[in-house]
Amino acid sequence: MTIDATNPLEFGPGGLPKLAIGHTDSLGERVQRWAPKAKVVKAFNTVGNPLFYKPQLRGGPPDMFICGNDADVKKAVSRICFEINRRACGARCRLSVIGCRCRDN
């Protein structure tokens, strides 16, 4: 199992970061090609580090979005999320050319 927690951001001078990959390919798909035998799940990349450890939010801890092509591995990542007090969202999502595509989540 490989958990991809990266974001394909490009930081230019004096501006906000922009997406470096994702218009015709996704970073998750590239990770899968780099490790073709791995079961890749995209996770832990939508919540910034200040909200990872004991966040004090009125509605509780933020949800953790996950995406991948293997149901068993997504369940394993969902368990990791649960263990760190996060609800995993996107268990029905698959990696695709534009990132994650969800069926009915």
C-alpha positions, 0 to 999 in steps of 0.5 A, a space after each residue: 500500500 502506498 499513501 500519496 499525501 502530495 499536492 502538485 503545487 507550483 510556487 512562483 514568485 510573489 503569487 499564490 501556488 498553482 496546480 502544476 499537474 492535473 489538467 490531463 494527468 493526475 499526480 496520483 496516477 503518476 505515483 501509480 505509474 512510478 510504483 506499478 505494483 503498489 496499491 495507491 491511495 490519495 489521502 492526507 493532502 487536503 488538511 493543512 498541518 495546523 489542523 492535523 494535531 488536536 485541531 480545535 474546530 467547532 464542528 469537530 476534526 476535519 474530514 479526511 478525503 481519500 481516493 484510490 482504485 482498491 477497495 481493501 486498501 481504501 478501507 485500511 486507510 479509512 481505519 488509519 483515519 479513524 485511529 487519528 480521529 478523522 472520518 474518511 470521505 470518498 471511499 467510493 472514489 477512483 483515481 482518474 485523469 483529473 484526480 479523483 472521481 466519485 460515484 455517489 459520495 
